[in-house]
Amino acid sequence: MSALDILRNRGFVDNVTHEEELQEYFSREDVTCYIGFDPTADSLHVGSLVCLMALAHMQRDGHRPIGLVGGGTGLIGDPSGKTEMRKIITHEQIEENKKGIRKQLERFLDFEDGKALLLDNASWLTGLEYIPFLRDIGRHFSVNRMVKAEGYKTRLDSEEGLNFIEFNYMLLQSYDFMQLAKDHNCLLQMGGSDQWGNIVSGIDLVRRVLNKQAFGITFPLITTSSGIKMGKTHKGAVWLDPARTSPYDYYQYWVNTDDADVQRFLLLFTFLPITEIEKIGRFKGAELNSAKAILAFEATIIAHGRVEADNAFKAAASVFGGFKIPKDLLKSSSIPRKIVASSDESVPSIDVNKKRMSEGVSVVDLFVETSLCNSKSEARRLIKQGGGYVNDIRIESIDKKLFEQDFEDNELLLRAGKKKYHKIILI
């Protein structure tokens, strides 16, 4: 399976150019590809994750990704997908923003020994001379074709219109592609679906000037099942910089994924195998909540590292109560599988004797002893209504007894409803 197949199967691909030739290109040689990132802020946000994960998948399959920071084009601003002109930012702001973006790219890509490249288009754009650029590059562009590009059409139809500075953006991005093709044999550009016009123009320029076949892949705009753009919340954007969005809040963003989005987001935003993710399509209730925890844990590892993912996982347990992730659920995940409760203070517990448990204890009695229920009749009613759980597995019968073998590492977790937990410790 090629990297193109992986991207397609995981839901990354919206459109490609030269379908058959692109497939052959992937099968023939190692591919160098690039995606551009505008330095309009000192941090990327969750909306950039599709691009970052796509580059990571390319590298994991043996190809070489290039992260291109738009230090030059950032001085102008890309009109694509915008109804008004972007605010012009200074050289100093761009330099500061580039530092933050570099740190985040290094979370997703390995830049050692040239396995990936981090470049800035300012190195070749800011030194261009206007007349030679128009003569050598501008002559290859048709204004009639340019204004038909979706990015330009949106701005032309807006009240503000299209600024002449922005009109040059397509030429500059195409020049980037040509420069990367010439210097690094980079013949594949990837980006959001709003970049289609710019990518196609770059492919055309590479063909005209370098006589090389280049390619493009675009990604769909990712929205939640409720139609909200990825990374947007009532608090604002969800940033990758931990100073802007803490790892705990980042983890919570993914835990709160809508049920209908869990499988799709696991495919897009984790590296877990497709075969494992496909199985969760039928999940509901506790199993689906466990899948959300795995999504959050894996996404947090990728963006912030294992230590922060562990801390966020434990912190969530202290706030919302302990729980256990089933061993056979998304087995490739490194999420802790034992009963998790951050501290005795956050999740109440009682001790029970091993000898007593070896003889079996009624689960109804334990719900009363732990004060999860005030009476046996309340405990029976809870179980009959499907609200009683042992280690996140629903109790099917009011006659169920628990034994010593039901404990894992001498711990067992009772749950009443969605959020009331009590830990039982075997002594």
Buried (B, 14 or more C-beta within 10 A) or exposed (E): EBBBEBBBEBBBBBEBBBEEEBBEBBEEEEBBBBBBBBBBBBBBBBBBBBBBBBBBBBBBBEBBBBBBBBBBBBBBBBBBBBEEBBEEBEEEBBEBBBEBBBBBBEBBBEBEEEEBBBBBBBEBBEEEEEEEBEEEBBEBBEEEBBEEBEBBEBBBEBEEEBBEBBBBBBBBBBBBBBBBBEEBEBBBBBBBBBBBBBBBBBBBBBBBBBEBBBBBBBBBBBEBEEEEEBBBBEEEBBBBBBEBBBBBBBBBBBBEBEBEBBBBBBBBBBBBEEEBBEEBEEBEEBBBBBBBBBBBBBBBBBBBBEEBBBBBBBBBBBEBBBBBBBEEBBEEBEBBBEBBBBEEEBBBBEEBEEEEBEEEBBBBEBBBBBEBBEEBEBBBBBBEEEBBBBBBEEBEEBEBBBEBEBBBEEBBBBBBEEEBBBBBBBE
